[in-house]
Amino acid sequence: MKKLTTLSISAALAALLLLSACGANGEQGATAPSPSSSPSATNPAQQETNDNQQTDGEILILIDQSPKPSEGNSFDFTVKKRPEGYILSEMQWKSDKHEIGNTLEEAIANGGSGEDGFYISGNGQFMGFIYPSDLKGEQGKVSFTFSDDQGQKMSWEKEITLK
C-alpha cells in the first residue's frame, strides 16, 4: 500500500511538472515580440525612449526625459553599453548659456545630497541630471566621458532640448 501511494505521488508530481513546463513555453511564445511586428505597434513611451538613444558602436546611453513630477526638472540616463575596461568618469551639459559638469565622484556626492547637476545614487541604480527651472527649454549637448586605467578616454554625446 505504501509503495502504491509513493508511486501515485511521484506520478502526480511528474504530471504537474510536465504541465507547468508546457505552460511556461506557451506563455513565453505569446509574449515574445515577433520579428515582423511593425513600428506602429510600439508603445509610444517606448518609441520616445528608442529615439533618445544613440550608439557609436562601443557606447550606448539611454536618455529618458519623461516627466517626473516628484523630481522637478531632470532627466535620467542609463549606460547600456560601455567600452570594456572603461568606467564613466565625467558627465557634462553644455549649451550657449550654461556649462555644467561633474566627475564621477561629484555625481555620487550629488546623489546623496540631492544637489543640482549630474547624480548617481549610492548603489548606482539611478543616474540623472537635475537642473534649475531657468534651463528648461534650453538646447545643448549632453556628453559622457569614459576613462580606462591608462588615462585613455572615449566620449559619447547627444544634442537634446531640456524638457
VMD Tcl script that builds the backbone (N, CA, C; Angstrom):
set m [mol new atoms 489]
animate dup $m
set s [atomselect $m all]
$s set {name element resname resid chain x y z} {
  {N N MET 1 A 0.822 -1.188 0.000}
  {CA C MET 1 A 0.000 0.000 0.000}
  {C C MET 1 A 0.869 1.257 0.000}
  {N N LYS 2 A 1.964 1.218 0.813}
  {CA C LYS 2 A 2.877 2.346 0.894}
  {C C LYS 2 A 3.541 2.593 -0.465}
  {N N LYS 3 A 3.862 1.509 -1.164}
  {CA C LYS 3 A 4.505 1.588 -2.469}
  {C C LYS 3 A 3.568 2.250 -3.480}
  {N N LEU 4 A 2.283 1.922 -3.421}
  {CA C LEU 4 A 1.290 2.466 -4.327}
  {C C LEU 4 A 1.108 3.963 -4.093}
  {N N THR 5 A 1.102 4.407 -2.832}
  {CA C THR 5 A 0.960 5.828 -2.500}
  {C C THR 5 A 2.164 6.617 -3.011}
  {N N THR 6 A 3.358 6.117 -2.800}
  {CA C THR 6 A 4.577 6.768 -3.267}
  {C C THR 6 A 4.580 6.870 -4.785}
  {N N LEU 7 A 4.153 5.803 -5.448}
  {CA C LEU 7 A 4.095 5.793 -6.904}
  {C C LEU 7 A 3.064 6.795 -7.411}
  {N N SER 8 A 1.924 6.887 -6.759}
  {CA C SER 8 A 0.872 7.830 -7.154}
  {C C SER 8 A 1.342 9.270 -6.985}
  {N N ILE 9 A 2.006 9.561 -5.877}
  {CA C ILE 9 A 2.510 10.916 -5.632}
  {C C ILE 9 A 3.581 11.274 -6.654}
  {N N SER 10 A 4.459 10.345 -6.937}
  {CA C SER 10 A 5.513 10.585 -7.933}
  {C C SER 10 A 4.921 10.851 -9.305}
  {N N ALA 11 A 3.919 10.084 -9.698}
  {CA C ALA 11 A 3.267 10.272 -10.999}
  {C C ALA 11 A 2.581 11.629 -11.054}
  {N N ALA 12 A 1.917 12.006 -9.954}
  {CA C ALA 12 A 1.229 13.297 -9.906}
  {C C ALA 12 A 2.238 14.448 -10.022}
  {N N LEU 13 A 3.352 14.345 -9.334}
  {CA C LEU 13 A 4.391 15.376 -9.416}
  {C C LEU 13 A 4.983 15.461 -10.819}
  {N N ALA 14 A 5.212 14.318 -11.437}
  {CA C ALA 14 A 5.750 14.309 -12.802}
  {C C ALA 14 A 4.768 14.961 -13.768}
  {N N ALA 15 A 3.478 14.656 -13.624}
  {CA C ALA 15 A 2.459 15.248 -14.491}
  {C C ALA 15 A 2.384 16.755 -14.265}
  {N N LEU 16 A 2.442 17.174 -13.012}
  {CA C LEU 16 A 2.408 18.594 -12.691}
  {C C LEU 16 A 3.615 19.316 -13.279}
  {N N LEU 17 A 4.766 18.724 -13.178}
  {CA C LEU 17 A 5.979 19.292 -13.744}
  {C C LEU 17 A 5.874 19.432 -15.255}
  {N N LEU 18 A 5.364 18.406 -15.903}
  {CA C LEU 18 A 5.185 18.427 -17.353}
  {C C LEU 18 A 4.207 19.514 -17.769}
  {N N LEU 19 A 3.084 19.625 -17.064}
  {CA C LEU 19 A 2.082 20.640 -17.395}
  {C C LEU 19 A 2.611 22.044 -17.172}
  {N N SER 20 A 3.335 22.253 -16.089}
  {CA C SER 20 A 3.857 23.597 -15.842}
  {C C SER 20 A 4.916 23.965 -16.874}
  {N N ALA 21 A 5.688 23.023 -17.339}
  {CA C ALA 21 A 6.691 23.295 -18.374}
  {C C ALA 21 A 6.012 23.660 -19.679}
  {N N CYS 22 A 4.946 23.011 -20.006}
  {CA C CYS 22 A 4.212 23.337 -21.234}
  {C C CYS 22 A 3.619 24.725 -21.143}
  {N N GLY 23 A 3.085 25.066 -19.983}
  {CA C GLY 23 A 2.511 26.399 -19.796}
  {C C GLY 23 A 3.562 27.472 -19.919}
  {N N ALA 24 A 4.755 27.243 -19.391}
  {CA C ALA 24 A 5.823 28.240 -19.473}
  {C C ALA 24 A 6.221 28.485 -20.913}
  {N N ASN 25 A 6.311 27.437 -21.717}
  {CA C ASN 25 A 6.667 27.613 -23.124}
  {C C ASN 25 A 5.584 28.374 -23.859}
  {N N GLY 26 A 4.342 28.078 -23.566}
  {CA C GLY 26 A 3.236 28.770 -24.222}
  {C C GLY 26 A 3.223 30.242 -23.873}
  {N N GLU 27 A 3.453 30.570 -22.595}
  {CA C GLU 27 A 3.473 31.964 -22.188}
  {C C GLU 27 A 4.622 32.699 -22.843}
  {N N GLN 28 A 5.781 32.080 -22.908}
  {CA C GLN 28 A 6.944 32.726 -23.491}
  {C C GLN 28 A 6.693 33.050 -24.954}
  {N N GLY 29 A 6.127 32.129 -25.675}
  {CA C GLY 29 A 5.839 32.368 -27.088}
  {C C GLY 29 A 4.791 33.448 -27.280}
  {N N ALA 30 A 3.836 33.530 -26.365}
  {CA C ALA 30 A 2.769 34.501 -26.503}
  {C C ALA 30 A 3.246 35.914 -26.215}
  {N N THR 31 A 4.257 36.077 -25.353}
  {CA C THR 31 A 4.692 37.421 -25.003}
  {C C THR 31 A 5.916 37.874 -25.784}
  {N N ALA 32 A 6.575 36.993 -26.452}
  {CA C ALA 32 A 7.774 37.380 -27.193}
  {C C ALA 32 A 7.373 38.167 -28.435}
  {N N PRO 33 A 8.057 39.291 -28.701}
  {CA C PRO 33 A 7.718 40.060 -29.895}
  {C C PRO 33 A 8.095 39.303 -31.151}
  {N N SER 34 A 7.253 39.421 -32.147}
  {CA C SER 34 A 7.548 38.735 -33.396}
  {C C SER 34 A 8.453 39.602 -34.247}
  {N N PRO 35 A 9.328 38.998 -35.042}
  {CA C PRO 35 A 10.245 39.781 -35.855}
  {C C PRO 35 A 9.530 40.650 -36.871}
  {N N SER 36 A 8.298 40.315 -37.202}
  {CA C SER 36 A 7.595 41.081 -38.220}
  {C C SER 36 A 6.716 42.163 -37.631}
  {N N SER 37 A 6.833 42.461 -36.295}
  {CA C SER 37 A 5.970 43.499 -35.751}
  {C C SER 37 A 6.338 44.848 -36.332}
  {N N SER 38 A 5.322 45.646 -36.566}
  {CA C SER 38 A 5.536 46.949 -37.188}
  {C C SER 38 A 5.820 47.996 -36.131}
  {N N PRO 39 A 6.536 49.082 -36.479}
  {CA C PRO 39 A 6.830 50.141 -35.524}
  {C C PRO 39 A 5.570 50.793 -34.975}
  {N N SER 40 A 4.478 50.789 -35.736}
  {CA C SER 40 A 3.250 51.421 -35.269}
  {C C SER 40 A 2.652 50.665 -34.097}
  {N N ALA 41 A 3.038 49.418 -33.901}
  {CA C ALA 41 A 2.528 48.634 -32.780}
  {C C ALA 41 A 3.329 48.903 -31.511}
  {N N THR 42 A 4.375 49.732 -31.591}
  {CA C THR 42 A 5.234 50.020 -30.454}
  {C C THR 42 A 4.539 50.981 -29.507}
  {N N ASN 43 A 4.720 50.780 -28.222}
  {CA C ASN 43 A 4.207 51.652 -27.189}
  {C C ASN 43 A 4.815 53.040 -27.389}
  {N N PRO 44 A 4.009 54.143 -27.348}
  {CA C PRO 44 A 4.560 55.485 -27.574}
  {C C PRO 44 A 5.673 55.846 -26.599}
  {N N ALA 45 A 5.560 55.460 -25.343}
  {CA C ALA 45 A 6.628 55.759 -24.378}
  {C C ALA 45 A 7.906 55.035 -24.766}
  {N N GLN 46 A 7.767 53.804 -25.229}
  {CA C GLN 46 A 8.936 53.036 -25.658}
  {C C GLN 46 A 9.544 53.674 -26.904}
  {N N GLN 47 A 8.708 54.177 -27.814}
  {CA C GLN 47 A 9.205 54.823 -29.027}
  {C C GLN 47 A 10.039 56.045 -28.666}
  {N N GLU 48 A 9.556 56.849 -27.698}
  {CA C GLU 48 A 10.312 58.026 -27.286}
  {C C GLU 48 A 11.655 57.607 -26.705}
  {N N THR 49 A 11.661 56.572 -25.907}
  {CA C THR 49 A 12.901 56.057 -25.340}
  {C C THR 49 A 13.857 55.644 -26.445}
  {N N ASN 50 A 13.350 54.941 -27.463}
  {CA C ASN 50 A 14.205 54.498 -28.554}
  {C C ASN 50 A 14.780 55.679 -29.317}
  {N N ASP 51 A 14.017 56.769 -29.438}
  {CA C ASP 51 A 14.500 57.948 -30.133}
  {C C ASP 51 A 15.614 58.651 -29.357}
  {N N ASN 52 A 15.702 58.421 -28.060}
  {CA C ASN 52 A 16.673 59.106 -27.229}
  {C C ASN 52 A 17.902 58.274 -26.934}
  {N N GLN 53 A 18.151 57.267 -27.729}
  {CA C GLN 53 A 19.379 56.507 -27.542}
  {C C GLN 53 A 20.228 56.634 -28.796}
  {N N GLN 54 A 21.498 56.599 -28.585}
  {CA C GLN 54 A 22.437 56.758 -29.689}
  {C C GLN 54 A 23.644 55.906 -29.358}
  {N N THR 55 A 24.239 55.327 -30.356}
  {CA C THR 55 A 25.402 54.491 -30.097}
  {C C THR 55 A 26.492 54.794 -31.108}
  {N N ASP 56 A 27.728 54.654 -30.660}
  {CA C ASP 56 A 28.844 54.778 -31.593}
  {C C ASP 56 A 29.485 53.415 -31.804}
  {N N GLY 57 A 28.797 52.354 -31.402}
  {CA C GLY 57 A 29.318 51.007 -31.551}
  {C C GLY 57 A 29.871 50.455 -30.253}
  {N N GLU 58 A 30.563 51.300 -29.471}
  {CA C GLU 58 A 31.127 50.838 -28.214}
  {C C GLU 58 A 30.408 51.416 -27.009}
  {N N ILE 59 A 29.680 52.511 -27.197}
  {CA C ILE 59 A 28.981 53.171 -26.095}
  {C C ILE 59 A 27.511 53.315 -26.483}
  {N N LEU 60 A 26.644 52.973 -25.555}
  {CA C LEU 60 A 25.207 53.153 -25.751}
  {C C LEU 60 A 24.627 53.716 -24.469}
  {N N ILE 61 A 24.024 54.890 -24.556}
  {CA C ILE 61 A 23.418 55.543 -23.402}
  {C C ILE 61 A 21.975 55.877 -23.747}
  {N N LEU 62 A 21.100 55.628 -22.813}
  {CA C LEU 62 A 19.681 55.905 -22.969}
  {C C LEU 62 A 19.349 57.147 -22.148}
  {N N ILE 63 A 18.754 58.152 -22.789}
  {CA C ILE 63 A 18.311 59.372 -22.115}
  {C C ILE 63 A 16.797 59.302 -22.003}
  {N N ASP 64 A 16.274 59.467 -20.792}
  {CA C ASP 64 A 14.833 59.403 -20.558}
  {C C ASP 64 A 14.375 60.735 -19.975}
  {N N GLN 65 A 13.632 61.504 -20.778}
  {CA C GLN 65 A 13.128 62.795 -20.333}
  {C C GLN 65 A 11.636 62.758 -20.013}
  {N N SER 66 A 11.094 61.580 -19.741}
  {CA C SER 66 A 9.677 61.513 -19.404}
  {C C SER 66 A 9.447 62.281 -18.094}
  {N N PRO 67 A 8.277 62.943 -17.983}
  {CA C PRO 67 A 8.008 63.787 -16.810}
  {C C PRO 67 A 8.029 62.995 -15.501}
  {N N LYS 68 A 8.648 63.599 -14.488}
  {CA C LYS 68 A 8.698 63.025 -13.143}
  {C C LYS 68 A 8.344 64.149 -12.166}
  {N N PRO 69 A 7.067 64.344 -11.900}
  {CA C PRO 69 A 6.638 65.493 -11.084}
  {C C PRO 69 A 7.304 65.564 -9.714}
  {N N SER 70 A 7.633 64.440 -9.140}
  {CA C SER 70 A 8.227 64.456 -7.804}
  {C C SER 70 A 9.690 64.905 -7.821}
  {N N GLU 71 A 10.325 64.881 -8.982}
  {CA C GLU 71 A 11.749 65.222 -9.046}
  {C C GLU 71 A 12.027 66.599 -9.628}
  {N N GLY 72 A 11.018 67.311 -10.111}
  {CA C GLY 72 A 11.259 68.617 -10.701}
  {C C GLY 72 A 11.850 68.494 -12.096}
  {N N ASN 73 A 12.793 69.373 -12.427}
  {CA C ASN 73 A 13.415 69.391 -13.745}
  {C C ASN 73 A 14.593 68.435 -13.768}
  {N N SER 74 A 14.432 67.355 -14.530}
  {CA C SER 74 A 15.516 66.378 -14.571}
  {C C SER 74 A 15.337 65.443 -15.752}
  {N N PHE 75 A 16.402 64.711 -16.054}
  {CA C PHE 75 A 16.305 63.561 -16.949}
  {C C PHE 75 A 17.151 62.453 -16.363}
  {N N ASP 76 A 16.780 61.238 -16.700}
  {CA C ASP 76 A 17.531 60.063 -16.264}
  {C C ASP 76 A 18.383 59.579 -17.423}
  {N N PHE 77 A 19.470 58.920 -17.115}
  {CA C PHE 77 A 20.258 58.270 -18.161}
  {C C PHE 77 A 20.695 56.909 -17.674}
  {N N THR 78 A 20.859 56.012 -18.625}
  {CA C THR 78 A 21.306 54.656 -18.335}
  {C C THR 78 A 22.425 54.302 -19.292}
  {N N VAL 79 A 23.516 53.825 -18.762}
  {CA C VAL 79 A 24.622 53.362 -19.591}
  {C C VAL 79 A 24.311 51.911 -19.948}
  {N N LYS 80 A 23.908 51.690 -21.192}
  {CA C LYS 80 A 23.555 50.345 -21.646}
  {C C LYS 80 A 24.773 49.568 -22.127}
  {N N LYS 81 A 25.737 50.287 -22.681}
  {CA C LYS 81 A 26.933 49.635 -23.216}
  {C C LYS 81 A 28.107 50.594 -23.063}
  {N N ARG 82 A 29.208 50.075 -22.545}
  {CA C ARG 82 A 30.415 50.888 -22.399}
  {C C ARG 82 A 31.610 50.084 -22.890}
  {N N PRO 83 A 32.667 50.766 -23.281}
  {CA C PRO 83 A 33.852 50.029 -23.745}
  {C C PRO 83 A 34.428 49.184 -22.615}
  {N N GLU 84 A 34.861 47.993 -22.941}
  {CA C GLU 84 A 35.437 47.098 -21.941}
  {C C GLU 84 A 36.682 47.743 -21.328}
  {N N GLY 85 A 36.767 47.710 -20.004}
  {CA C GLY 85 A 37.910 48.279 -19.302}
  {C C GLY 85 A 37.775 49.761 -18.999}
  {N N TYR 86 A 36.672 50.382 -19.400}
  {CA C TYR 86 A 36.450 51.809 -19.187}
  {C C TYR 86 A 35.352 52.005 -18.153}
  {N N ILE 87 A 35.456 53.113 -17.394}
  {CA C ILE 87 A 34.397 53.480 -16.464}
  {C C ILE 87 A 33.953 54.912 -16.755}
  {N N LEU 88 A 32.730 55.218 -16.387}
  {CA C LEU 88 A 32.207 56.570 -16.543}
  {C C LEU 88 A 33.005 57.489 -15.631}
  {N N SER 89 A 33.586 58.548 -16.188}
  {CA C SER 89 A 34.424 59.420 -15.376}
  {C C SER 89 A 33.921 60.860 -15.312}
  {N N GLU 90 A 33.246 61.319 -16.371}
  {CA C GLU 90 A 32.759 62.705 -16.392}
  {C C GLU 90 A 31.443 62.788 -17.149}
  {N N MET 91 A 30.579 63.718 -16.702}
  {CA C MET 91 A 29.311 63.992 -17.359}
  {C C MET 91 A 29.205 65.496 -17.534}
  {N N GLN 92 A 28.630 65.938 -18.671}
  {CA C GLN 92 A 28.585 67.379 -18.916}
  {C C GLN 92 A 27.347 67.783 -19.694}
  {N N TRP 93 A 26.778 68.931 -19.293}
  {CA C TRP 93 A 25.733 69.601 -20.055}
  {C C TRP 93 A 26.345 70.901 -20.555}
  {N N LYS 94 A 26.231 71.162 -21.872}
  {CA C LYS 94 A 26.816 72.372 -22.435}
  {C C LYS 94 A 25.847 72.972 -23.444}
  {N N SER 95 A 25.520 74.250 -23.234}
  {CA C SER 95 A 24.680 74.994 -24.171}
  {C C SER 95 A 25.351 76.347 -24.412}
  {N N ASP 96 A 24.688 77.212 -25.174}
  {CA C ASP 96 A 25.243 78.548 -25.410}
  {C C ASP 96 A 25.308 79.364 -24.117}
  {N N LYS 97 A 24.398 79.058 -23.177}
  {CA C LYS 97 A 24.290 79.853 -21.958}
  {C C LYS 97 A 24.906 79.208 -20.713}
  {N N HIS 98 A 24.934 77.883 -20.671}
  {CA C HIS 98 A 25.367 77.201 -19.448}
  {C C HIS 98 A 26.305 76.032 -19.747}
  {N N GLU 99 A 27.179 75.789 -18.790}
  {CA C GLU 99 A 28.031 74.604 -18.850}
  {C C GLU 99 A 28.087 74.012 -17.439}
  {N N ILE 100 A 27.609 72.788 -17.317}
  {CA C ILE 100 A 27.580 72.115 -16.019}
  {C C ILE 100 A 28.257 70.765 -16.196}
  {N N GLY 101 A 29.256 70.515 -15.397}
  {CA C GLY 101 A 29.967 69.245 -15.490}
  {C C GLY 101 A 30.223 68.661 -14.117}
  {N N ASN 102 A 30.243 67.359 -14.057}
  {CA C ASN 102 A 30.538 66.662 -12.809}
  {C C ASN 102 A 31.419 65.462 -13.082}
  {N N THR 103 A 32.327 65.213 -12.165}
  {CA C THR 103 A 33.112 63.981 -12.212}
  {C C THR 103 A 32.259 62.863 -11.611}
  {N N LEU 104 A 32.725 61.651 -11.724}
  {CA C LEU 104 A 32.028 60.514 -11.133}
  {C C LEU 104 A 31.851 60.722 -9.628}
  {N N GLU 105 A 32.893 61.170 -8.954}
  {CA C GLU 105 A 32.843 61.379 -7.510}
  {C C GLU 105 A 31.824 62.459 -7.143}
  {N N GLU 106 A 31.787 63.553 -7.905}
  {CA C GLU 106 A 30.823 64.622 -7.649}
  {C C GLU 106 A 29.392 64.140 -7.883}
  {N N ALA 107 A 29.194 63.340 -8.913}
  {CA C ALA 107 A 27.859 62.812 -9.206}
  {C C ALA 107 A 27.379 61.895 -8.082}
  {N N ILE 108 A 28.281 61.100 -7.531}
  {CA C ILE 108 A 27.922 60.227 -6.400}
  {C C ILE 108 A 27.565 61.088 -5.187}
  {N N ALA 109 A 28.342 62.163 -4.933}
  {CA C ALA 109 A 28.043 63.072 -3.820}
  {C C ALA 109 A 26.685 63.741 -4.032}
  {N N ASN 110 A 26.391 64.174 -5.266}
  {CA C ASN 110 A 25.098 64.793 -5.567}
  {C C ASN 110 A 23.951 63.803 -5.365}
  {N N GLY 111 A 24.210 62.534 -5.628}
  {CA C GLY 111 A 23.195 61.504 -5.426}
  {C C GLY 111 A 22.805 61.373 -3.962}
  {N N GLY 112 A 23.737 61.653 -3.082}
  {CA C GLY 112 A 23.456 61.594 -1.651}
  {C C GLY 112 A 22.843 62.871 -1.114}
  {N N SER 113 A 23.217 64.011 -1.703}
  {CA C SER 113 A 22.770 65.302 -1.175}
  {C C SER 113 A 21.551 65.870 -1.906}
  {N N GLY 114 A 21.295 65.409 -3.138}
  {CA C GLY 114 A 20.173 65.945 -3.911}
  {C C GLY 114 A 20.484 67.254 -4.602}
  {N N GLU 115 A 21.765 67.629 -4.665}
  {CA C GLU 115 A 22.176 68.866 -5.328}
  {C C GLU 115 A 21.897 68.817 -6.825}
  {N N ASP 116 A 21.738 70.016 -7.435}
  {CA C ASP 116 A 21.598 70.102 -8.885}
  {C C ASP 116 A 22.867 69.587 -9.555}
  {N N GLY 117 A 22.727 69.146 -10.779}
  {CA C GLY 117 A 23.843 68.614 -11.545}
  {C C GLY 117 A 23.620 67.139 -11.807}
  {N N PHE 118 A 24.650 66.474 -12.270}
  {CA C PHE 118 A 24.560 65.038 -12.523}
  {C C PHE 118 A 24.614 64.308 -11.187}
  {N N TYR 119 A 23.832 63.234 -11.085}
  {CA C TYR 119 A 23.816 62.453 -9.855}
  {C C TYR 119 A 23.834 60.965 -10.157}
  {N N ILE 120 A 24.367 60.226 -9.214}
  {CA C ILE 120 A 24.351 58.762 -9.245}
  {C C ILE 120 A 23.998 58.321 -7.836}
  {N N SER 121 A 22.966 57.492 -7.700}
  {CA C SER 121 A 22.558 57.038 -6.368}
  {C C SER 121 A 23.646 56.163 -5.758}
  {N N GLY 122 A 23.581 55.994 -4.453}
  {CA C GLY 122 A 24.602 55.245 -3.720}
  {C C GLY 122 A 24.877 53.864 -4.267}
  {N N ASN 123 A 23.829 53.163 -4.716}
  {CA C ASN 123 A 24.034 51.815 -5.245}
  {C C ASN 123 A 24.186 51.809 -6.766}
  {N N GLY 124 A 24.176 52.985 -7.377}
  {CA C GLY 124 A 24.350 53.094 -8.826}
  {C C GLY 124 A 23.118 52.748 -9.635}
  {N N GLN 125 A 22.004 52.503 -8.956}
  {CA C GLN 125 A 20.783 52.105 -9.659}
  {C C GLN 125 A 20.150 53.270 -10.418}
  {N N PHE 126 A 20.268 54.494 -9.877}
  {CA C PHE 126 A 19.647 55.656 -10.509}
  {C C PHE 126 A 20.718 56.659 -10.898}
  {N N MET 127 A 20.617 57.165 -12.136}
  {CA C MET 127 A 21.551 58.170 -12.632}
  {C C MET 127 A 20.752 59.210 -13.397}
  {N N GLY 128 A 21.129 60.459 -13.260}
  {CA C GLY 128 A 20.387 61.502 -13.961}
  {C C GLY 128 A 21.056 62.849 -13.854}
  {N N PHE 129 A 20.279 63.861 -14.257}
  {CA C PHE 129 A 20.742 65.244 -14.263}
  {C C PHE 129 A 19.584 66.101 -13.773}
  {N N ILE 130 A 19.801 66.813 -12.665}
  {CA C ILE 130 A 18.799 67.721 -12.113}
  {C C ILE 130 A 19.264 69.134 -12.441}
  {N N TYR 131 A 18.328 69.943 -12.980}
  {CA C TYR 131 A 18.701 71.290 -13.387}
  {C C TYR 131 A 17.658 72.304 -12.917}
  {N N PRO 132 A 18.086 73.570 -12.749}
  {CA C PRO 132 A 17.153 74.608 -12.312}
  {C C PRO 132 A 16.143 74.948 -13.414}
  {N N SER 133 A 15.038 75.544 -13.016}
  {CA C SER 133 A 13.946 75.864 -13.945}
  {C C SER 133 A 14.380 76.755 -15.098}
  {N N ASP 134 A 15.358 77.625 -14.895}
  {CA C ASP 134 A 15.761 78.532 -15.968}
  {C C ASP 134 A 16.464 77.816 -17.124}
  {N N LEU 135 A 16.838 76.570 -16.951}
  {CA C LEU 135 A 17.438 75.799 -18.044}
  {C C LEU 135 A 16.385 75.075 -18.880}
  {N N LYS 136 A 15.160 75.030 -18.394}
  {CA C LYS 136 A 14.087 74.331 -19.098}
  {C C LYS 136 A 13.894 74.940 -20.488}
  {N N GLY 137 A 13.843 74.089 -21.509}
  {CA C GLY 137 A 13.687 74.533 -22.897}
  {C C GLY 137 A 15.001 74.828 -23.590}
  {N N GLU 138 A 16.090 74.767 -22.863}
  {CA C GLU 138 A 17.401 75.067 -23.426}
  {C C GLU 138 A 17.889 73.906 -24.292}
  {N N GLN 139 A 18.488 74.243 -25.426}
  {CA C GLN 139 A 19.045 73.227 -26.313}
  {C C GLN 139 A 20.558 73.208 -26.137}
  {N N GLY 140 A 21.101 71.988 -26.084}
  {CA C GLY 140 A 22.530 71.849 -25.904}
  {C C GLY 140 A 22.959 70.406 -26.072}
  {N N LYS 141 A 24.158 70.113 -25.600}
  {CA C LYS 141 A 24.694 68.757 -25.719}
  {C C LYS 141 A 24.961 68.187 -24.340}
  {N N VAL 142 A 24.580 66.934 -24.212}
  {CA C VAL 142 A 24.939 66.183 -23.019}
  {C C VAL 142 A 26.044 65.228 -23.451}
  {N N SER 143 A 27.111 65.161 -22.670}
  {CA C SER 143 A 28.211 64.275 -23.042}
  {C C SER 143 A 28.677 63.476 -21.826}
  {N N PHE 144 A 29.141 62.283 -22.125}
  {CA C PHE 144 A 29.620 61.364 -21.107}
  {C C PHE 144 A 31.000 60.883 -21.527}
  {N N THR 145 A 31.961 60.955 -20.613}
  {CA C THR 145 A 33.327 60.538 -20.903}
  {C C THR 145 A 33.651 59.310 -20.068}
  {N N PHE 146 A 34.251 58.338 -20.716}
  {CA C PHE 146 A 34.680 57.102 -20.071}
  {C C PHE 146 A 36.197 57.048 -20.129}
  {N N SER 147 A 36.828 56.599 -19.043}
  {CA C SER 147 A 38.290 56.519 -18.982}
  {C C SER 147 A 38.723 55.114 -18.590}
  {N N ASP 148 A 39.930 54.744 -19.037}
  {CA C ASP 148 A 40.491 53.452 -18.620}
  {C C ASP 148 A 41.684 53.699 -17.686}
  {N N ASP 149 A 42.318 52.641 -17.235}
  {CA C ASP 149 A 43.440 52.736 -16.289}
  {C C ASP 149 A 44.657 53.465 -16.867}
  {N N GLN 150 A 44.808 53.468 -18.184}
  {CA C GLN 150 A 45.951 54.123 -18.824}
  {C C GLN 150 A 45.676 55.595 -19.130}
  {N N GLY 151 A 44.500 56.104 -18.751}
  {CA C GLY 151 A 44.169 57.503 -18.994}
  {C C GLY 151 A 43.549 57.770 -20.351}
  {N N GLN 152 A 43.308 56.730 -21.130}
  {CA C GLN 152 A 42.657 56.920 -22.422}
  {C C GLN 152 A 41.185 57.219 -22.187}
  {N N LYS 153 A 40.620 58.066 -23.062}
  {CA C LYS 153 A 39.230 58.489 -22.892}
  {C C LYS 153 A 38.426 58.241 -24.160}
  {N N MET 154 A 37.160 57.930 -23.953}
  {CA C MET 154 A 36.189 57.806 -25.040}
  {C C MET 154 A 34.949 58.569 -24.603}
  {N N SER 155 A 34.327 59.290 -25.543}
  {CA C SER 155 A 33.162 60.102 -25.199}
  {C C SER 155 A 31.963 59.754 -26.047}
  {N N TRP 156 A 30.791 60.058 -25.498}
  {CA C TRP 156 A 29.504 59.910 -26.168}
  {C C TRP 156 A 28.767 61.207 -25.933}
  {N N GLU 157 A 28.114 61.747 -26.960}
  {CA C GLU 157 A 27.343 62.973 -26.785}
  {C C GLU 157 A 26.088 62.943 -27.631}
  {N N LYS 158 A 25.127 63.728 -27.179}
  {CA C LYS 158 A 23.849 63.825 -27.894}
  {C C LYS 158 A 23.288 65.220 -27.683}
  {N N GLU 159 A 22.760 65.772 -28.747}
  {CA C GLU 159 A 22.108 67.071 -28.649}
  {C C GLU 159 A 20.660 66.851 -28.247}
  {N N ILE 160 A 20.235 67.561 -27.196}
  {CA C ILE 160 A 18.860 67.439 -26.709}
  {C C ILE 160 A 18.345 68.825 -26.293}
  {N N THR 161 A 17.047 68.913 -26.098}
  {CA C THR 161 A 16.417 70.088 -25.526}
  {C C THR 161 A 15.884 69.683 -24.164}
  {N N LEU 162 A 16.260 70.409 -23.133}
  {CA C LEU 162 A 15.818 70.077 -21.778}
  {C C LEU 162 A 14.322 70.349 -21.663}
  {N N LYS 163 A 13.601 69.368 -21.170}
  {CA C LYS 163 A 12.133 69.488 -21.062}
  {C C LYS 163 A 11.736 69.954 -19.677}
}
mol reanalyze $m
mol bondsrecalc $m
mol representation Tube
mol addrep $m
